[in-house]
Amino acid sequence: MNQVVVHTKQGQLLKGSTNDFLPTKDRFHLIPVQATPGAKPLEILIADLKAVFFVKDLVGQPEHEKKNAFNTDAPLPGRKIRVVFHDGETLQGTTNGYQPGRPGFFVVPADPKSNNERCFIVTAATKEVALL
């Protein structure tokens, strides 16, 4: 099971877990945090999303100040990338699989102290994507 925070294009946040997310599929299922045992999972359509954040924990780190700066002391896996979403949020990190024609791609945040381990970015929710 992966712990995820789902950001919709409408600004809604859904927290929970999934075990069937695949970047090549158009949907996956989410078991919300507040769901009762045995409850039916929510079907989530990728087309409705901004991004899926795979997180260390669902509580997060409210006191952590987000940084979009790369750690220059350690080698970086993949290529540096900057993503600007339609809502104005900017995310910097590294990627191994960005191709403009794909429906989405993964980014590992530049901030090593981020609660996000990796992010699946929905290409249609981006305003600008730049390899750095």
FIKETI-592726 format. One line per field, with one value per atom (N, C-alpha, C, CB): chain; x, y, z; residue in three letters. Coordinates in Angstrom, 2 decimals, always signed. Glycine has a CB too. Layout:
<recs>
votor	c(A:...)
east	c(X:...)
north	c(Y:...)
up	c(Z:...)
rolum	c(ALA:...)
</recs>
This chain:
<recs>
votor	c(A:A:A:A:A:A:A:A:A:A:A:A:A:A:A:A:A:A:A:A:A:A:A:A:A:A:A:A:A:A:A:A:A:A:A:A:A:A:A:A:A:A:A:A:A:A:A:A:A:A:A:A:A:A:A:A:A:A:A:A:A:A:A:A:A:A:A:A:A:A:A:A:A:A:A:A:A:A:A:A:A:A:A:A:A:A:A:A:A:A:A:A:A:A:A:A:A:A:A:A:A:A:A:A:A:A:A:A:A:A:A:A:A:A:A:A:A:A:A:A:A:A:A:A:A:A:A:A:A:A:A:A:A:A:A:A:A:A:A:A:A:A:A:A:A:A:A:A:A:A:A:A:A:A:A:A:A:A:A:A:A:A:A:A:A:A:A:A:A:A:A:A:A:A:A:A:A:A:A:A:A:A:A:A:A:A:A:A:A:A:A:A:A:A:A:A:A:A:A:A:A:A:A:A:A:A:A:A:A:A:A:A:A:A:A:A:A:A:A:A:A:A:A:A:A:A:A:A:A:A:A:A:A:A:A:A:A:A:A:A:A:A:A:A:A:A:A:A:A:A:A:A:A:A:A:A:A:A:A:A:A:A:A:A:A:A:A:A:A:A:A:A:A:A:A:A:A:A:A:A:A:A:A:A:A:A:A:A:A:A:A:A:A:A:A:A:A:A:A:A:A:A:A:A:A:A:A:A:A:A:A:A:A:A:A:A:A:A:A:A:A:A:A:A:A:A:A:A:A:A:A:A:A:A:A:A:A:A:A:A:A:A:A:A:A:A:A:A:A:A:A:A:A:A:A:A:A:A:A:A:A:A:A:A:A:A:A:A:A:A:A:A:A:A:A:A:A:A:A:A:A:A:A:A:A:A:A:A:A:A:A:A:A:A:A:A:A:A:A:A:A:A:A:A:A:A:A:A:A:A:A:A:A:A:A:A:A:A:A:A:A:A:A:A:A:A:A:A:A:A:A:A:A:A:A:A:A:A:A:A:A:A:A:A:A:A:A:A:A:A:A:A:A:A:A:A:A:A:A:A:A:A:A:A:A:A:A:A:A:A:A:A:A:A:A:A:A:A:A:A:A:A:A:A:A:A:A:A:A:A:A:A:A:A:A:A:A:A:A:A:A:A:A:A:A:A:A:A:A:A:A:A:A:A:A:A:A:A:A:A:A:A:A:A:A:A:A:A)
east	c(+0.83:+0.00:+0.87:-0.94:+0.51:+1.18:+0.31:+1.51:+0.91:+0.20:+0.29:+0.80:-0.86:-0.88:-1.75:-1.38:-1.41:-2.26:-2.57:-1.56:-3.84:-4.30:-4.76:-5.45:-4.24:-4.65:-5.47:-3.40:-6.71:-7.56:-7.34:-9.04:-7.77:-7.68:-8.53:-8.11:-9.57:-10.45:-9.92:-11.83:-8.75:-8.15:-8.49:-8.56:-9.19:-9.55:-8.36:-10.78:-8.17:-7.14:-7.81:-6.22:-7.34:-7.82:-6.62:-8.58:-6.71:-5.60:-6.05:-5.15:-5.11:-5.43:-4.34:-6.73:-4.75:-3.78:-4.32:-3.43:-3.38:-3.73:-2.78:-3.71:-3.26:-2.37:-2.48:-2.70:-3.19:-3.33:-3.00:-4.73:-2.23:-1.83:-0.78:-1.30:-1.02:-0.04:-0.05:-0.36:+1.12:+1.16:+0.59:+2.57:+0.42:-0.11:-1.63:+0.55:-2.26:-3.71:-4.43:-4.06:-5.69:-6.46:-7.21:-7.44:-7.06:-7.74:-7.05:-9.23:-7.35:-6.88:-7.88:-5.42:-7.67:-8.59:-7.90:-9.14:-8.64:-8.12:-8.99:-8.09:-8.31:-9.00:-8.75:-8.47:-9.78:-9.58:-9.17:-10.84:-8.43:-7.97:-9.13:-7.25:-10.23:-11.35:-12.29:-12.13:-11.97:-12.85:-12.94:-12.35:-14.11:-14.29:-13.76:-15.79:-13.30:-12.79:-13.84:-12.38:-13.39:-14.27:-15.04:-15.23:-14.86:-15.55:-15.04:-15.36:-15.92:-15.56:-14.61:-16.84:-13.48:-12.54:-13.16:-11.26:-12.64:-13.06:-12.33:-12.80:-13.03:-12.37:-11.93:-13.33:-10.64:-10.05:-9.63:-8.84:-10.12:-9.75:-8.56:-10.95:-7.54:-6.33:-6.68:-5.29:-7.63:-8.01:-8.53:-9.06:-8.98:-9.51:-8.43:-10.60:-7.19:-6.15:-5.12:-5.44:-4.49:-3.30:-2.07:-3.30:-2.09:-0.94:-1.32:+0.26:-0.51:-0.60:+0.74:-0.94:+0.69:+1.91:+2.03:+1.90:+3.09:+3.38:+4.18:+4.17:+3.61:+4.13:+4.71:+3.05:+5.58:+6.16:+5.10:+7.35:+4.29:+3.16:+2.05:+3.58:+0.83:-0.34:-0.56:-1.56:+0.15:+0.04:+0.81:+0.57:+1.92:+2.74:+3.62:+1.87:+4.18:+5.08:+4.65:+6.57:+3.60:+3.08:+4.13:+1.90:+5.10:+6.11:+7.25:+6.67:+7.31:+8.39:+8.16:+8.50:+9.19:+9.11:+9.60:+9.96:+8.71:+9.03:+10.19:+7.81:+11.14:+12.29:+12.34:+13.62:+12.57:+12.71:+14.17:+11.82:+15.09:+16.52:+17.12:+17.26:+18.04:+18.69:+19.84:+19.21:+20.04:+21.17:+22.39:+20.90:+23.35:+24.52:+25.59:+25.12:+25.40:+26.39:+26.25:+26.29:+25.12:+24.88:+24.58:+23.70:+24.96:+24.63:+23.12:+25.36:+22.62:+21.19:+20.83:+20.71:+19.80:+19.34:+18.43:+18.60:+18.70:+17.84:+18.19:+16.42:+17.27:+17.46:+16.70:+16.99:+17.28:+16.60:+15.43:+17.58:+14.33:+13.13:+12.39:+12.20:+11.73:+10.86:+9.48:+11.42:+8.47:+7.09:+6.30:+6.46:+5.60:+4.69:+3.28:+5.05:+2.43:+1.05:+0.18:+0.49:-0.98:-1.93:-2.35:-3.16:-2.35:-2.76:-1.61:-3.28:-0.44:+0.69:+1.71:+0.19:+1.38:+2.35:+3.53:+1.69:+4.73:+5.95:+6.59:+6.94:+7.07:+7.76:+9.05:+6.86:+10.15:+11.43:+11.88:+12.51:+12.54:+13.03:+13.80:+11.88:+13.79:+14.46:+13.46:+15.72:+13.71:+12.85:+13.69:+11.79:+13.18:+13.80:+12.91:+14.13:+11.69:+10.77:+9.90:+9.92:+10.35:+9.50:+9.58:+9.92:+8.41:+8.26:+6.97:+8.23:+7.03:+5.88:+4.58:+6.21:+4.65:+3.44:+2.76:+3.76:+3.38:+2.79:+1.76:+3.89:+0.79:-0.23:+0.29:-1.35:+1.43:+2.00:+3.42:+1.15:+4.06:+5.45:+5.75:+6.43:+6.79:+7.19:+8.28:+7.66:+8.22:+9.25:+9.58:+8.78:+10.87:+11.34:+11.68:+12.59:+11.04:+11.26:+12.72:+10.41:+13.13:+14.50:+14.76:+14.75:+13.75:+13.88:+13.99:+12.68:+15.17:+15.32:+14.51:+16.77:+14.06:+13.27:+11.77:+13.68:+11.39:+9.97:+9.28:+9.80:+8.01:+7.22:+6.89:+5.91:+7.06:+6.79:+7.99:+6.42:+7.77:+8.85:+8.99:+8.60:+7.85:+7.81:+6.42:+8.14:+6.31:+5.05:+4.76:+5.10:+3.54:+3.11:+2.39:+2.19:+2.95:+2.43:+1.57:+3.58:+0.36:-0.53:-0.17:-2.06:+0.31:+0.81:-0.23:+1.23:-1.49:-2.54:-2.74:-3.86:-2.27:-2.41:-1.23:-2.55:-0.28:+0.91:+0.80:+2.16:+1.35:+1.42:+2.76:+1.20:+3.81:+5.17:+5.98:+5.86:+6.75:+7.67:+9.02:+7.16:+10.06:+11.38:+12.44:+11.74:+13.22:+14.39:+15.48:+14.86:+16.10:+17.09:+18.52:+16.91)
north	c(-1.19:+0.00:+1.25:+0.00:+2.20:+3.49:+4.54:+3.88:+5.35:+6.49:+7.64:+6.89:+8.24:+9.29:+10.46:+8.74:+11.62:+12.80:+13.17:+14.00:+13.16:+13.42:+14.87:+12.43:+15.62:+17.00:+17.02:+17.97:+17.46:+17.55:+18.90:+17.37:+19.00:+20.25:+21.34:+20.04:+20.95:+21.90:+22.35:+21.29:+21.85:+22.27:+21.39:+23.64:+20.32:+19.41:+18.51:+18.56:+18.20:+17.27:+16.02:+17.92:+14.87:+13.60:+12.84:+12.77:+12.36:+11.60:+10.17:+12.24:+9.26:+7.86:+6.95:+7.51:+5.75:+4.79:+4.12:+3.74:+3.63:+2.95:+1.80:+3.92:+0.78:-0.33:-0.66:-1.56:+0.20:-0.11:+1.07:-0.57:+2.04:+3.16:+2.71:+4.34:+2.98:+2.74:+3.96:+1.42:+4.50:+5.71:+5.54:+6.20:+4.31:+4.06:+3.87:+2.83:+3.87:+3.67:+5.00:+2.75:+5.04:+6.28:+6.46:+6.34:+5.49:+5.56:+4.65:+5.16:+4.90:+4.04:+4.16:+4.42:+3.40:+3.41:+3.94:+2.00:+4.72:+5.34:+4.92:+6.88:+4.46:+4.18:+5.40:+2.82:+6.25:+7.48:+7.19:+8.31:+8.11:+8.00:+7.73:+9.27:+8.42:+8.32:+7.15:+9.59:+6.33:+5.22:+4.17:+4.57:+3.61:+2.52:+1.23:+2.37:+0.30:-0.97:-1.65:-1.91:-2.09:-2.76:-1.83:-3.59:-0.50:+0.46:+0.34:+1.90:+0.65:+0.60:+1.76:+0.67:+1.47:+2.54:+3.51:+1.94:+4.72:+5.71:+5.46:+7.15:+5.57:+5.49:+6.90:+4.87:+7.05:+8.34:+8.34:+8.65:+9.31:+9.44:+10.39:+9.95:+9.95:+10.77:+12.09:+9.99:+12.09:+13.31:+14.41:+12.98:+14.06:+15.03:+15.60:+14.40:+15.14:+15.45:+16.47:+14.20:+17.08:+17.91:+17.02:+19.14:+16.27:+15.41:+14.43:+16.26:+13.38:+12.40:+12.43:+10.95:+12.76:+12.86:+11.61:+14.14:+10.86:+9.68:+10.18:+8.58:+10.02:+10.67:+9.70:+11.48:+10.26:+9.47:+9.17:+10.21:+10.18:+9.96:+10.94:+10.13:+10.60:+11.39:+12.62:+10.54:+12.70:+13.86:+15.02:+13.55:+14.73:+15.76:+16.46:+16.76:+17.58:+18.37:+19.84:+18.18:+20.23:+21.59:+22.68:+21.78:+22.37:+23.37:+23.45:+23.04:+22.50:+22.48:+23.55:+21.08:+24.34:+25.36:+24.74:+26.62:+24.69:+24.08:+24.81:+24.09:+24.03:+24.58:+23.95:+24.34:+24.76:+24.26:+24.33:+25.07:+24.18:+24.24:+22.85:+25.17:+22.59:+21.29:+21.21:+21.01:+20.02:+19.77:+19.54:+18.52:+20.46:+20.36:+19.43:+21.73:+18.92:+18.03:+16.57:+18.11:+16.22:+14.83:+14.73:+14.24:+13.61:+13.44:+13.32:+12.19:+13.85:+13.83:+12.72:+15.18:+11.93:+10.91:+11.54:+9.77:+11.32:+11.85:+13.27:+11.80:+13.88:+15.24:+16.23:+15.34:+17.39:+18.46:+18.96:+19.62:+19.26:+19.71:+20.74:+18.51:+21.68:+22.63:+22.53:+24.12:+22.37:+22.25:+23.42:+20.88:+24.12:+25.18:+24.71:+26.58:+24.61:+24.17:+25.35:+23.51:+25.05:+26.09:+26.96:+25.47:+26.41:+27.19:+28.04:+26.26:+28.01:+28.83:+28.14:+30.02:+26.99:+26.27:+25.83:+25.05:+25.91:+25.48:+24.35:+26.67:+23.35:+22.22:+21.98:+20.94:+21.87:+21.51:+20.18:+22.60:+19.42:+18.12:+17.46:+17.24:+16.14:+15.37:+14.39:+14.63:+14.03:+13.07:+12.15:+13.81:+10.96:+10.01:+9.73:+8.71:+10.27:+9.87:+10.94:+8.86:+12.18:+13.22:+13.15:+14.61:+13.05:+13.18:+13.96:+11.77:+15.06:+15.94:+15.26:+17.01:+14.23:+13.58:+12.62:+12.87:+12.32:+11.37:+12.07:+10.72:+11.30:+11.91:+12.34:+10.94:+11.80:+12.17:+11.69:+11.62:+12.11:+11.75:+11.91:+12.61:+11.22:+11.27:+12.31:+9.90:+12.97:+13.91:+13.58:+15.40:+13.53:+13.42:+14.85:+12.43:+15.36:+16.76:+17.06:+17.09:+18.30:+18.74:+18.80:+20.11:+19.14:+19.29:+17.91:+20.08:+17.55:+16.23:+16.05:+15.97:+17.13:+17.04:+17.10:+18.15:+17.09:+17.12:+15.84:+17.29:+15.94:+14.76:+13.95:+15.17:+14.56:+13.88:+13.06:+14.90:+11.76:+10.90:+11.02:+9.44:+11.09:+11.28:+11.79:+9.95:+12.39:+12.99:+12.55:+14.54:+12.13:+11.87:+13.12:+10.58:+13.78:+15.03:+14.74:+16.02:+15.24:+15.09:+16.21:+15.14:+15.83:+16.80:+17.86:+16.07:+17.50:+18.46:+19.53:+17.74:+19.29:+20.27:+21.23:+19.54:+21.09:+21.95:+23.10:+21.13:+24.22:+25.40:+25.44:+26.69:+24.99:+25.01:+23.88:+26.39:+23.20:+22.17:+22.46:+20.71:+22.60:+22.91:+21.99:+24.39:+21.39:+20.64:+21.66:+19.55:+21.57:+22.57:+22.11:+22.88)
up	c(+0.00:+0.00:+0.00:+1.21:-0.81:-0.87:-0.20:-2.33:+0.65:+1.24:+0.24:+2.64:-0.08:-1.08:-0.64:-2.40:-1.18:-1.09:-2.54:-0.29:-2.87:-4.22:-4.30:-4.63:-5.28:-5.52:-6.80:-5.63:-6.69:-7.88:-8.57:-7.51:-9.81:-10.55:-9.90:-12.01:-9.16:-8.50:-7.14:-8.34:-6.73:-5.47:-4.28:-5.18:-4.48:-3.39:-3.06:-3.77:-1.77:-1.31:-0.75:-0.25:-1.19:-0.67:-0.14:-1.76:+1.10:+1.71:+1.92:+3.05:+1.68:+1.90:+1.38:+1.25:+0.98:+0.47:-0.79:+1.54:-1.59:-2.83:-3.05:-4.03:-3.72:-4.09:-5.57:-3.25:-6.33:-7.76:-8.67:-8.03:-8.18:-9.03:-10.03:-8.20:-11.29:-12.35:-13.26:-13.16:-13.61:-14.43:-15.82:-14.54:-16.27:-17.61:-17.61:-18.19:-16.46:-16.36:-16.21:-15.18:-16.57:-16.49:-15.18:-17.63:-14.27:-12.97:-11.96:-13.11:-10.70:-9.61:-8.48:-9.14:-7.42:-6.29:-5.04:-6.03:-4.27:-3.06:-1.87:-3.20:-0.83:+0.43:+1.31:+1.12:+1.49:+2.26:+3.70:+2.24:+4.28:+5.66:+6.61:+6.08:+6.43:+7.36:+7.04:+7.35:+6.05:+5.66:+6.77:+4.37:+6.92:+7.88:+7.27:+8.29:+8.09:+7.56:+6.67:+8.71:+5.51:+4.57:+3.65:+5.30:+3.81:+2.95:+1.53:+3.47:+0.59:-0.82:-1.15:-1.72:-1.84:-2.22:-3.23:-2.80:-3.26:-4.25:-5.55:-3.74:-6.67:-7.97:-8.34:-9.07:-8.63:-8.95:-10.41:-8.02:-11.17:-12.58:-12.70:-13.42:-13.39:-13.58:-14.26:-14.41:-15.18:-15.91:-14.99:-16.94:-13.79:-12.83:-11.91:-11.99:-12.07:-11.09:-11.58:-10.71:-10.59:-10.77:-10.55:-9.77:-9.45:-9.11:-8.02:-8.66:-7.93:-6.85:-6.12:-7.39:-4.84:-4.03:-3.18:-3.14:-3.38:-2.58:-1.38:-3.41:-0.18:+1.00:+2.02:+1.65:+2.88:+3.97:+5.01:+4.61:+5.34:+6.24:+5.88:+7.72:+6.28:+5.90:+6.78:+5.94:+7.90:+8.77:+8.16:+10.19:+7.53:+6.91:+7.92:+6.21:+7.49:+8.31:+8.21:+7.87:+8.91:+8.77:+9.07:+9.69:+9.93:+10.29:+9.28:+11.65:+8.35:+7.36:+6.30:+6.69:+6.06:+5.01:+3.71:+5.38:+2.72:+1.43:+0.77:+0.51:+0.25:-0.47:-1.85:+0.31:-2.85:-4.22:-4.65:-5.18:-3.69:-3.98:-3.94:-2.98:-4.84:-4.91:-3.90:-6.32:-3.34:-2.46:-3.35:-1.51:-3.28:-4.15:-3.60:-4.37:-2.38:-1.77:-2.20:-0.27:-2.76:-3.13:-4.62:-2.30:-5.25:-6.66:-6.84:-7.25:-7.91:-8.16:-9.13:-8.69:-8.79:-9.74:-10.78:-9.00:-12.03:-13.08:-13.48:-12.64:-14.22:-14.74:-13.88:-16.21:-13.69:-12.96:-13.79:-12.62:-13.08:-13.76:-12.89:-14.10:-13.55:-12.85:-13.49:-12.93:-12.65:-13.10:-12.53:-12.66:-13.40:-12.97:-13.34:-13.65:-12.32:-12.54:-12.96:-11.26:-13.51:-13.91:-12.73:-14.55:-11.51:-10.34:-9.78:-9.24:-10.42:-10.01:-9.12:-9.31:-8.57:-7.73:-8.58:-7.04:-8.00:-8.68:-7.89:-8.85:-8.59:-7.98:-8.74:-7.97:-8.02:-8.64:-8.09:-8.40:-8.93:-8.52:-9.64:-8.07:-9.61:-10.66:-11.25:-10.10:-12.50:-13.19:-14.05:-14.05:-14.25:-15.17:-16.37:-14.44:-16.35:-17.39:-17.99:-16.88:-18.00:-18.60:-20.11:-18.12:-20.74:-22.18:-22.41:-22.91:-23.15:-23.29:-23.74:-24.26:-24.54:-25.05:-24.10:-26.28:-22.99:-22.03:-21.15:-21.17:-20.64:-19.78:-18.41:-19.59:-18.00:-16.71:-16.56:-15.58:-15.46:-15.21:-13.73:-16.07:-13.27:-11.87:-11.65:-11.40:-10.50:-10.05:-8.61:-10.20:-8.29:-6.91:-6.48:-6.76:-5.42:-5.02:-4.71:-3.82:-5.03:-4.75:-3.25:-5.38:-2.47:-1.01:-0.36:-0.43:+0.17:+0.78:+2.06:+1.06:+2.67:+3.90:+3.64:+4.85:+2.39:+2.02:+2.49:+0.49:+2.82:+3.16:+1.90:+3.88:+0.75:-0.52:-0.95:-1.62:-1.14:-1.62:-3.14:-1.22:-3.82:-5.26:-5.61:-6.04:-6.76:-7.20:-8.62:-7.10:-8.86:-10.23:-10.70:-10.34:-11.69:-12.21:-13.44:-12.57:-13.45:-14.61:-15.60:-14.19:-16.75:-17.74:-18.08:-19.01:-18.19:-18.55:-17.48:-18.80:-16.28:-15.18:-15.10:-13.85:-16.05:-16.01:-17.00:-16.31:-16.59:-17.45:-18.17:-16.62:-17.42:-17.97:-17.34:-17.73:-18.16:-17.69:-18.35:-18.03:-17.53:-18.08:-17.48:-17.81:-18.35:-17.89:-17.62:-18.95:-16.46:-16.03:-16.31:-14.55)
rolum	c(MET:MET:MET:MET:ASN:ASN:ASN:ASN:GLN:GLN:GLN:GLN:VAL:VAL:VAL:VAL:VAL:VAL:VAL:VAL:VAL:VAL:VAL:VAL:HIS:HIS:HIS:HIS:THR:THR:THR:THR:LYS:LYS:LYS:LYS:GLN:GLN:GLN:GLN:GLY:GLY:GLY:GLY:GLN:GLN:GLN:GLN:LEU:LEU:LEU:LEU:LEU:LEU:LEU:LEU:LYS:LYS:LYS:LYS:GLY:GLY:GLY:GLY:SER:SER:SER:SER:THR:THR:THR:THR:ASN:ASN:ASN:ASN:ASP:ASP:ASP:ASP:PHE:PHE:PHE:PHE:LEU:LEU:LEU:LEU:PRO:PRO:PRO:PRO:THR:THR:THR:THR:LYS:LYS:LYS:LYS:ASP:ASP:ASP:ASP:ARG:ARG:ARG:ARG:PHE:PHE:PHE:PHE:HIS:HIS:HIS:HIS:LEU:LEU:LEU:LEU:ILE:ILE:ILE:ILE:PRO:PRO:PRO:PRO:VAL:VAL:VAL:VAL:GLN:GLN:GLN:GLN:ALA:ALA:ALA:ALA:THR:THR:THR:THR:PRO:PRO:PRO:PRO:GLY:GLY:GLY:GLY:ALA:ALA:ALA:ALA:LYS:LYS:LYS:LYS:PRO:PRO:PRO:PRO:LEU:LEU:LEU:LEU:GLU:GLU:GLU:GLU:ILE:ILE:ILE:ILE:LEU:LEU:LEU:LEU:ILE:ILE:ILE:ILE:ALA:ALA:ALA:ALA:ASP:ASP:ASP:ASP:LEU:LEU:LEU:LEU:LYS:LYS:LYS:LYS:ALA:ALA:ALA:ALA:VAL:VAL:VAL:VAL:PHE:PHE:PHE:PHE:PHE:PHE:PHE:PHE:VAL:VAL:VAL:VAL:LYS:LYS:LYS:LYS:ASP:ASP:ASP:ASP:LEU:LEU:LEU:LEU:VAL:VAL:VAL:VAL:GLY:GLY:GLY:GLY:GLN:GLN:GLN:GLN:PRO:PRO:PRO:PRO:GLU:GLU:GLU:GLU:HIS:HIS:HIS:HIS:GLU:GLU:GLU:GLU:LYS:LYS:LYS:LYS:LYS:LYS:LYS:LYS:ASN:ASN:ASN:ASN:ALA:ALA:ALA:ALA:PHE:PHE:PHE:PHE:ASN:ASN:ASN:ASN:THR:THR:THR:THR:ASP:ASP:ASP:ASP:ALA:ALA:ALA:ALA:PRO:PRO:PRO:PRO:LEU:LEU:LEU:LEU:PRO:PRO:PRO:PRO:GLY:GLY:GLY:GLY:ARG:ARG:ARG:ARG:LYS:LYS:LYS:LYS:ILE:ILE:ILE:ILE:ARG:ARG:ARG:ARG:VAL:VAL:VAL:VAL:VAL:VAL:VAL:VAL:PHE:PHE:PHE:PHE:HIS:HIS:HIS:HIS:ASP:ASP:ASP:ASP:GLY:GLY:GLY:GLY:GLU:GLU:GLU:GLU:THR:THR:THR:THR:LEU:LEU:LEU:LEU:GLN:GLN:GLN:GLN:GLY:GLY:GLY:GLY:THR:THR:THR:THR:THR:THR:THR:THR:ASN:ASN:ASN:ASN:GLY:GLY:GLY:GLY:TYR:TYR:TYR:TYR:GLN:GLN:GLN:GLN:PRO:PRO:PRO:PRO:GLY:GLY:GLY:GLY:ARG:ARG:ARG:ARG:PRO:PRO:PRO:PRO:GLY:GLY:GLY:GLY:PHE:PHE:PHE:PHE:PHE:PHE:PHE:PHE:VAL:VAL:VAL:VAL:VAL:VAL:VAL:VAL:PRO:PRO:PRO:PRO:ALA:ALA:ALA:ALA:ASP:ASP:ASP:ASP:PRO:PRO:PRO:PRO:LYS:LYS:LYS:LYS:SER:SER:SER:SER:ASN:ASN:ASN:ASN:ASN:ASN:ASN:ASN:GLU:GLU:GLU:GLU:ARG:ARG:ARG:ARG:CYS:CYS:CYS:CYS:PHE:PHE:PHE:PHE:ILE:ILE:ILE:ILE:VAL:VAL:VAL:VAL:THR:THR:THR:THR:ALA:ALA:ALA:ALA:ALA:ALA:ALA:ALA:THR:THR:THR:THR:LYS:LYS:LYS:LYS:GLU:GLU:GLU:GLU:VAL:VAL:VAL:VAL:ALA:ALA:ALA:ALA:LEU:LEU:LEU:LEU:LEU:LEU:LEU:LEU)
</recs>
